[in-house]
Amino acid sequence: MEYNLKAEKIVKTFPGVKALDNVDFNLKKGEVHALVGENGAGKSTLVKILGGIHEKDSGKIFLNGNEYEPKSPKDAYQNGISVIHQELNLIGTQNAVENIFVGRQPLKNKLGFIDWKTMNKKAIELFKMLDMEIDLKSPVQRFGAATQQMIEIAKALSYDSEIIIMDEPSASISDKEVKKLFNVIKKLTNNNISIIYISHKLEEIKKIADRVTVMRDGKYIGTKLVKNITENEIAEMMVGKQISQENRYYKAQVDIGEEILRVENLSKEGILKDISLSVNEGEILGIAGLVGSKRTELVRAIIGIDSKDKGDIYKYGKKIIINSPEDSAKNGIGLIPEERKTQGIIPEMDIKENISITVLDKIVNKGFINRNKEIDIANGKVDDLNIKISGLNQKIKNLSGGNQQKVVLAKWFAKNGDVLIFDEPTRGIDVGAKLEIYKIIGESVSRGKGVIIISSEMEEVLNISDRVIVIDDGQLIAEMSSSEASKEKIMQKIIGKEEGDK
């Protein structure tokens, strides 16, 4: 049998939206099949149908030659299909063993006592297969994203899954951890386990996938052998037009003005060590560093989310006191955080409420919100940023990742501050949406704003920044202009610093 999974003419409609329009997809035993497309292309809907979260309206799915219609995630698991979502589905307070066997613990006897010995033995076997040692007694919330991901993979294997769907598996892990993940994937495919790999990182797809299927606007565009297609050709299939390597980034040509923000000797014991930086009007300051370098901790300390032991902050040469995000907002400094869904938006609130939350002082009178003002502000920002919505009353949780990110931007644009700090601004969004975000950042500096950007994608930092600082283990180890900066130079600085520490 050539395919162990085959989907034919799948249709799924939500109110007002045709999410899938006669989509085809197939999967071979032991292959890595990449599934790509812009946000809103229908990837997640297809995966949720395969994983038993949604039911299709029409079309057919075959699993090992038999018609397959899962009614729930449990049904999918029992049929050998596991989904590892981008937001990992683990219970943080429980350990790895409890998470792997949650809801299906083997019992010792009829009295209902759990057979911990059998569970621990099986867990050890699973992690051995993954070439991984882990403290089975520790709550999983103590582990990093990479380890938690391996626990999810171990859970999938415990179901004897033949097919594992990985949604943006590298979004929160370092390059070193990505290599480990790829080694695990290769080991799984050598054991005839098939992987559906969803990622916006086209360079990863070239490294790990055998075939790639592209979707656009809910439609199937095509399937290609990865060895026969370039990253640019994949991007062009995704967006439906030619897009050169150079045009994947956008950098505004702006004259740099006076200094807006200066940070001097910012320190936090065990985390940050005497970091000084500045950003000027019309300038994009890039912060480069590996995952775990304390870049996020730096900006959290600047805007007052985390406390600092010492350090002074100046705005236009005048010392300001920032002990909380409220202080930061009052001083015109906004953070677009890395964890958009947990820190950037309020999922159960609608779009206008998420946008207006930073300007309540302008729209509240005697305890009442002026809804007309709120709507005017929200409509203006939706138009300015070309946010695709069905209406201002739509809940933000129902938007695509790229449009959610634009709403986070909109609330700070409504505030009209002077400095915007972007932490992983394009994480988890597609090629087309990335370009839109870059243009929005460019428009910000064109208006004289100062921008600080943190990104794990070094090409992103290098292509849109005017100046780059390099952070490693909470220390500033280098500063260079964008014209002299390169990935090789940045890595040399990091490696040289680490070797010096030894």
C-alpha positions as CSV (number, residue, x, y, z in Angstrom):
1,M,0.0,0.0,0.0
2,E,1.6,3.3,-1.1
3,Y,-0.2,5.5,1.4
4,N,-1.1,4.8,5.0
5,L,-3.2,8.0,5.2
6,K,-5.2,9.5,2.3
7,A,-7.6,12.4,2.5
8,E,-9.8,13.2,-0.6
9,K,-11.8,16.3,-1.4
10,I,-12.2,17.4,2.3
11,V,-14.6,20.2,2.9
12,K,-15.1,22.1,6.1
13,T,-17.2,25.2,6.6
14,F,-17.5,27.4,9.6
15,P,-20.1,30.3,9.9
16,G,-19.1,32.6,7.0
17,V,-15.9,30.9,6.2
18,K,-15.0,27.9,4.0
19,A,-11.9,26.7,5.8
20,L,-11.3,23.7,3.6
21,D,-12.4,23.5,-0.1
22,N,-11.9,20.1,-1.6
23,V,-8.5,19.5,0.0
24,D,-6.4,16.4,-0.9
25,F,-3.5,15.1,1.3
26,N,-1.7,11.8,1.5
27,L,1.0,10.3,3.6
28,K,3.5,7.4,3.1
29,K,4.7,5.1,5.7
30,G,8.0,6.2,7.3
31,E,8.1,9.7,5.6
32,V,8.2,13.2,6.9
33,H,5.5,15.1,4.9
34,A,5.6,18.9,5.5
35,L,2.3,20.8,5.5
36,V,2.7,24.5,4.8
37,G,0.7,27.6,4.0
38,E,0.0,31.1,5.3
39,N,-2.0,31.6,8.4
40,G,-5.6,30.9,7.5
41,A,-4.7,28.5,4.7
42,G,-6.5,25.7,6.4
43,K,-3.6,23.6,7.8
44,S,-4.9,23.7,11.4
45,T,-8.4,22.8,10.3
46,L,-7.2,19.8,8.3
47,V,-5.0,18.6,11.3
48,K,-8.0,19.0,13.7
49,I,-10.1,16.8,11.4
50,L,-7.4,14.2,11.2
51,G,-6.9,14.4,15.0
52,G,-10.7,14.1,15.8
53,I,-11.2,17.6,17.1
54,H,-13.4,18.7,14.1
55,E,-15.7,16.6,11.9
56,K,-15.4,17.2,8.1
57,D,-18.5,18.3,6.1
58,S,-17.7,16.0,3.2
59,G,-14.9,14.1,1.5
60,K,-13.3,10.8,2.6
61,I,-10.3,9.8,4.7
62,F,-8.7,6.4,4.5
63,L,-6.3,5.0,7.1
64,N,-4.4,1.9,6.0
65,G,-7.0,1.4,3.3
66,N,-10.0,1.6,5.6
67,E,-12.4,4.6,5.8
68,Y,-11.5,6.7,8.9
69,E,-13.9,9.1,10.6
70,P,-12.6,10.1,14.1
71,K,-15.2,11.5,16.5
72,S,-12.8,12.7,19.2
73,P,-9.0,13.0,19.9
74,K,-9.3,9.8,21.9
75,D,-10.7,8.1,18.8
76,A,-7.7,9.4,16.8
77,Y,-5.2,8.1,19.4
78,Q,-6.8,4.7,19.4
79,N,-6.5,4.6,15.6
80,G,-2.8,5.4,15.8
81,I,-2.8,9.2,15.1
82,S,-1.3,11.6,17.6
83,V,-1.2,15.4,17.4
84,I,1.5,17.4,19.2
85,H,0.1,21.0,19.2
86,Q,2.3,24.1,19.2
87,E,0.9,24.9,22.7
88,L,1.9,21.7,24.4
89,N,-1.0,19.8,26.1
90,L,0.7,18.8,29.4
91,I,-0.4,19.1,33.0
92,G,2.5,21.2,34.5
93,T,2.1,20.1,38.1
94,Q,2.3,16.4,37.2
95,N,5.4,14.4,36.2
96,A,6.3,12.8,32.9
97,V,4.8,9.4,33.7
98,E,1.5,10.9,34.9
99,N,1.3,13.0,31.7
100,I,2.0,10.1,29.4
101,F,-0.6,7.8,31.0
102,V,-3.2,10.5,32.0
103,G,-6.7,9.0,31.9
104,R,-5.6,5.5,31.2
105,Q,-3.4,4.4,34.1
106,P,-2.9,0.6,34.3
107,L,-4.4,-0.9,37.5
108,K,-2.8,-3.4,39.9
109,N,-6.1,-5.0,40.9
110,K,-9.8,-4.7,41.0
111,L,-9.6,-2.3,44.0
112,G,-8.4,0.4,41.6
113,F,-4.8,0.9,42.7
114,I,-2.6,2.3,40.0
115,D,0.3,0.1,38.8
116,W,3.1,2.6,39.1
117,K,5.8,0.0,38.5
118,T,4.4,-0.9,35.0
119,M,4.0,2.8,34.1
120,N,7.5,3.7,35.2
121,K,9.0,0.8,33.3
122,K,7.1,1.7,30.1
123,A,8.1,5.4,30.4
124,I,11.8,4.4,30.8
125,E,11.5,2.3,27.6
126,L,9.9,5.2,25.7
127,F,12.5,7.7,26.7
128,K,15.3,5.1,26.0
129,M,13.9,4.9,22.4
130,L,14.2,8.7,22.2
131,D,17.8,8.5,23.5
132,M,16.8,10.7,26.4
133,E,17.2,10.6,30.2
134,I,14.7,12.4,32.3
135,D,13.8,12.8,36.0
136,L,10.5,10.9,36.1
137,K,9.6,12.4,39.5
138,S,9.8,16.1,38.6
139,P,6.7,18.1,37.6
140,V,7.0,18.8,33.8
141,Q,6.6,22.5,34.4
142,R,10.2,22.5,35.6
143,F,11.4,21.3,32.2
144,G,12.2,23.5,29.2
145,A,10.1,23.5,25.9
146,A,12.4,20.9,24.2
147,T,12.0,18.4,27.1
148,Q,8.3,18.9,27.3
149,Q,8.1,18.3,23.6
150,M,9.9,14.9,24.0
151,I,7.4,14.0,26.7
152,E,4.6,14.7,24.2
153,I,6.4,12.5,21.7
154,A,6.8,9.7,24.3
155,K,3.0,10.0,25.0
156,A,2.3,9.6,21.3
157,L,4.5,6.5,21.1
158,S,2.8,5.0,24.2
159,Y,-0.4,4.8,22.0
160,D,1.6,2.9,19.4
161,S,1.0,5.8,17.0
162,E,1.7,5.1,13.4
163,I,1.3,8.8,12.5
164,I,2.5,11.8,14.6
165,I,1.5,15.3,13.6
166,M,3.9,18.0,14.8
167,D,2.6,21.6,14.7
168,E,5.4,24.2,14.8
169,P,7.7,21.9,16.9
170,S,10.7,24.1,16.7
171,A,9.0,27.4,17.6
172,S,10.3,27.6,21.2
173,I,13.5,25.6,21.1
174,S,17.2,26.4,20.3
175,D,19.1,25.3,17.2
176,K,20.9,22.7,19.2
177,E,17.6,21.3,20.4
178,V,16.2,21.3,16.9
179,K,19.0,19.0,15.8
180,K,18.1,16.6,18.6
181,L,14.5,16.8,17.5
182,F,15.5,16.0,13.9
183,N,17.5,13.0,15.1
184,V,14.4,11.7,17.0
185,I,12.3,12.2,13.9
186,K,14.7,10.3,11.8
187,K,14.7,7.5,14.3
188,L,10.9,7.4,14.3
189,T,10.7,7.3,10.5
190,N,13.3,4.5,10.5
191,N,10.7,2.6,12.6
192,N,8.0,3.2,9.9
193,I,6.3,6.0,11.9
194,S,5.0,8.8,9.6
195,I,5.4,12.4,10.5
196,I,3.2,15.3,9.3
197,Y,5.5,18.4,10.0
198,I,3.9,21.9,10.1
199,S,6.3,24.8,10.1
200,H,6.8,28.3,8.8
201,K,10.6,27.8,8.8
202,L,11.2,26.8,5.2
203,E,14.9,26.0,5.8
204,E,13.8,23.3,8.3
205,I,11.5,21.8,5.8
206,K,14.4,21.5,3.3
207,K,16.4,19.7,6.0
208,I,13.9,17.3,7.4
209,A,11.0,16.6,5.0
210,D,10.7,14.2,2.1
211,R,7.6,15.9,0.5
212,V,5.8,19.2,1.0
213,T,2.2,20.0,0.5
214,V,1.2,23.6,0.1
215,M,-2.3,25.0,1.0
216,R,-3.6,28.5,0.3
217,D,-7.0,30.0,1.2
218,G,-8.4,26.7,2.2
219,K,-7.4,25.0,-1.1
220,Y,-4.9,22.4,-2.0
221,I,-2.1,24.0,-4.2
222,G,0.2,21.1,-4.8
223,T,2.7,18.5,-3.4
224,K,6.3,18.4,-4.3
225,L,9.4,16.3,-3.5
226,V,11.5,18.6,-1.2
227,K,14.7,17.8,-3.1
228,N,13.2,19.2,-6.3
229,I,12.0,22.5,-4.9
230,T,13.7,25.6,-3.4
231,E,12.6,27.6,-0.4
232,N,11.6,30.5,-2.6
233,E,9.4,28.2,-4.8
234,I,7.7,27.0,-1.7
235,A,7.1,30.6,-0.5
236,E,5.7,31.5,-4.0
237,M,3.3,28.6,-3.9
238,M,2.2,29.8,-0.4
239,V,1.5,33.4,-1.3
240,G,0.5,32.9,-5.0
241,K,3.1,35.3,-6.4
242,Q,6.8,35.5,-7.1
243,I,8.8,36.5,-4.0
244,S,12.6,36.8,-4.2
245,Q,14.9,36.1,-1.3
246,E,15.6,39.9,-1.0
247,N,11.8,40.7,-0.8
248,R,11.2,38.3,2.1
249,Y,12.3,41.2,4.4
250,Y,11.5,44.9,4.5
251,K,13.6,47.6,6.0
252,A,12.5,51.3,5.9
253,Q,15.1,53.8,4.8
254,V,14.9,56.4,7.6
255,D,17.2,59.1,8.9
256,I,18.1,58.2,12.5
257,G,17.3,61.0,15.0
258,E,18.1,61.8,18.6
259,E,18.3,59.2,21.4
260,I,14.9,58.3,22.8
261,L,15.7,55.6,25.4
262,R,18.9,54.8,27.2
263,V,19.4,51.9,29.7
264,E,22.5,52.0,31.9
265,N,24.0,49.1,34.0
266,L,20.9,47.1,34.3
267,S,21.5,44.1,36.6
268,K,19.7,41.3,38.3
269,E,21.6,38.8,40.4
270,G,22.1,35.5,38.5
271,I,20.3,36.8,35.4
272,L,21.5,40.2,34.0
273,K,25.0,41.7,34.3
274,D,25.5,45.4,33.8
275,I,23.7,45.8,30.5
276,S,23.7,49.2,28.8
277,L,21.9,50.0,25.6
278,S,20.2,52.8,23.7
279,V,17.8,53.3,20.8
280,N,17.2,56.4,18.8
281,E,14.3,57.9,16.8
282,G,13.9,56.1,13.5
283,E,16.2,53.3,14.6
284,I,15.7,49.5,14.9
285,L,18.0,48.0,17.5
286,G,18.2,44.2,17.1
287,I,19.0,42.0,20.1
288,A,20.6,38.7,19.0
289,G,21.5,35.7,21.0
290,L,20.7,32.0,21.4
291,V,17.6,30.6,23.2
292,G,18.3,31.0,26.9
293,S,20.6,34.0,26.5
294,K,18.3,36.1,28.7
295,R,17.2,38.4,26.0
296,T,13.5,38.2,27.1
297,E,14.6,38.7,30.7
298,L,16.3,41.9,29.7
299,V,13.3,43.5,28.1
300,R,11.0,42.3,31.0
301,A,13.3,44.1,33.4
302,I,13.3,47.3,31.2
303,I,9.5,47.6,31.2
304,G,9.1,46.6,34.9
305,I,7.5,43.1,34.6
306,D,10.5,41.7,36.5
307,S,12.4,43.6,39.2
308,K,16.0,44.7,38.9
309,D,18.8,45.1,41.4
310,K,20.2,48.2,39.8
311,G,20.2,50.2,36.6
312,D,18.9,53.5,35.4
313,I,16.6,54.3,32.5
314,Y,16.5,57.6,30.6
315,K,14.0,58.9,28.1
316,Y,15.2,61.9,26.0
317,G,18.0,62.3,28.6
318,K,15.7,62.5,31.6
319,K,15.8,59.8,34.2
320,I,12.5,57.9,34.5
321,I,11.3,55.4,37.1
322,I,9.8,52.1,35.8
323,N,8.7,49.6,38.4
324,S,5.8,48.1,36.5
325,P,4.3,47.7,33.0
326,E,1.9,50.6,33.9
327,D,4.9,52.9,34.5
328,S,6.3,51.7,31.2
329,A,3.1,52.4,29.3
330,K,2.8,55.9,30.9
331,N,6.3,56.6,29.6
332,G,5.4,55.6,26.1
333,I,7.3,52.2,26.1
334,G,5.3,49.2,24.9
335,L,6.1,45.5,24.7
336,I,4.8,43.1,22.1
337,P,5.6,39.9,24.0
338,E,6.9,36.5,22.7
339,E,4.0,34.6,24.3
340,R,1.2,36.3,22.3
341,K,-1.6,34.1,23.4
342,T,-0.9,34.2,27.2
343,Q,0.7,37.7,27.5
344,G,-0.3,39.7,24.5
345,I,-4.1,39.2,24.2
346,I,-7.1,38.5,26.3
347,P,-8.6,35.6,24.3
348,E,-12.2,35.8,25.6
349,M,-12.5,39.5,24.8
350,D,-13.3,40.9,21.4
351,I,-11.1,42.8,19.0
352,K,-12.1,46.3,20.0
353,E,-11.7,45.6,23.7
354,N,-8.2,44.2,23.1
355,I,-7.2,47.3,21.1
356,S,-8.7,49.9,23.4
357,I,-7.2,48.4,26.6
358,T,-4.1,50.6,26.5
359,V,-6.2,53.8,26.0
360,L,-8.9,53.5,28.7
361,D,-7.8,56.9,30.0
362,K,-9.0,58.4,26.7
363,I,-12.3,56.6,26.4
364,V,-13.5,56.2,30.0
365,N,-15.6,59.0,31.6
366,K,-17.0,58.7,35.2
367,G,-16.4,55.0,35.1
368,F,-18.2,54.4,31.8
369,I,-16.6,53.5,28.5
370,N,-17.5,55.7,25.6
371,R,-18.3,52.9,23.1
372,N,-18.3,55.3,20.1
373,K,-14.8,56.4,20.8
374,E,-13.7,52.8,21.4
375,I,-15.1,51.8,18.0
376,D,-13.5,54.7,16.2
377,I,-10.1,53.9,17.7
378,A,-10.4,50.2,16.9
379,N,-11.7,50.8,13.4
380,G,-8.8,53.1,12.6
381,K,-6.2,50.7,13.7
382,V,-7.8,47.7,12.0
383,D,-7.8,49.7,8.7
384,D,-4.2,51.0,9.3
385,L,-2.8,47.5,9.9
386,N,-5.1,45.7,7.4
387,I,-6.3,43.3,10.1
388,K,-8.6,40.6,8.6
389,I,-11.7,40.3,10.8
390,S,-15.4,39.6,10.5
391,G,-16.2,42.5,12.8
392,L,-15.0,44.4,15.9
393,N,-17.1,42.1,18.1
394,Q,-15.3,39.0,16.9
395,K,-13.3,37.3,19.7
396,I,-9.6,37.7,19.2
397,K,-9.0,34.0,20.0
398,N,-10.7,33.1,16.7
399,L,-8.2,35.1,14.5
400,S,-5.2,33.6,12.8
401,G,-1.8,34.0,14.5
402,G,-0.7,36.8,12.1
403,N,-3.9,38.8,12.7
404,Q,-3.7,38.3,16.5
405,Q,-0.2,39.7,16.3
406,K,-1.5,42.7,14.4
407,V,-4.1,43.4,17.1
408,V,-1.3,43.4,19.8
409,L,0.5,45.9,17.6
410,A,-2.8,47.9,17.2
411,K,-3.2,48.4,20.9
412,W,0.3,49.9,21.2
413,F,-0.2,52.0,18.1
414,A,-3.4,53.3,19.7
415,K,-1.3,54.3,22.7
416,N,1.0,56.2,20.4
417,G,4.1,55.6,22.5
418,D,7.7,56.4,21.5
419,V,9.4,53.0,21.9
420,L,8.1,49.6,20.8
421,I,9.9,46.4,21.9
422,F,9.1,43.4,19.8
423,D,9.9,40.0,21.3
424,E,9.9,37.3,18.6
425,P,7.4,39.4,16.4
426,T,7.0,36.8,13.6
427,R,7.1,33.6,15.7
428,G,4.5,31.1,14.3
429,I,3.4,33.3,11.4
430,D,3.8,32.7,7.7
431,V,6.0,34.3,5.0
432,G,3.3,36.8,3.8
433,A,2.3,37.9,7.3
434,K,5.9,38.3,8.2
435,L,6.4,40.7,5.4
436,E,3.4,42.7,6.6
437,I,4.8,42.8,10.2
438,Y,8.2,44.0,8.8
439,K,6.4,46.8,6.9
440,I,4.4,47.8,10.0
441,I,7.7,48.0,12.0
442,G,9.2,50.1,9.1
443,E,6.2,52.4,9.3
444,S,6.8,52.8,13.0
445,V,10.4,54.0,12.6
446,S,9.3,56.2,9.7
447,R,7.2,58.1,12.2
448,G,10.2,58.6,14.5
449,K,9.5,55.8,16.9
450,G,12.4,53.7,18.3
451,V,12.1,49.9,17.9
452,I,13.9,47.1,19.8
453,I,13.5,43.7,18.2
454,I,14.4,40.3,19.7
455,S,14.4,37.3,17.4
456,S,15.7,33.7,17.4
457,E,15.9,34.0,13.6
458,M,19.3,35.6,13.1
459,E,18.5,36.4,9.5
460,E,15.5,38.4,10.7
461,V,17.6,40.5,13.1
462,L,20.3,41.1,10.5
463,N,17.9,42.0,7.7
464,I,15.7,44.6,9.4
465,S,17.9,46.1,12.1
466,D,20.1,49.2,11.9
467,R,22.3,48.2,14.8
468,V,22.7,44.8,16.6
469,I,23.7,44.0,20.2
470,V,24.6,40.4,21.2
471,I,23.4,39.0,24.5
472,D,24.8,35.7,26.0
473,D,24.0,34.4,29.5
474,G,22.7,37.8,30.6
475,Q,25.7,39.8,29.4
476,L,26.1,42.2,26.5
477,I,29.1,40.8,24.6
478,A,29.1,42.7,21.3
479,E,27.6,45.6,19.5
480,M,27.9,46.2,15.7
481,S,26.2,48.0,12.9
482,S,24.0,46.0,10.6
483,S,26.4,46.5,7.7
484,E,29.3,44.8,9.6
485,A,27.1,42.2,11.4
486,S,26.7,38.6,10.1
487,K,25.5,35.3,11.5
488,E,29.1,34.1,11.5
489,K,30.4,37.1,13.4
490,I,27.6,36.9,16.0
491,M,28.3,33.1,16.6
492,Q,32.0,33.8,16.8
493,K,31.4,36.3,19.6
494,I,29.1,33.9,21.5
495,I,31.5,30.9,21.1
496,G,34.5,33.1,22.0
497,K,32.8,34.4,25.1
498,E,31.9,30.8,26.2
499,E,35.4,29.5,25.6
500,G,36.7,32.5,27.6
501,D,34.5,31.6,30.5
502,K,36.0,28.1,30.6
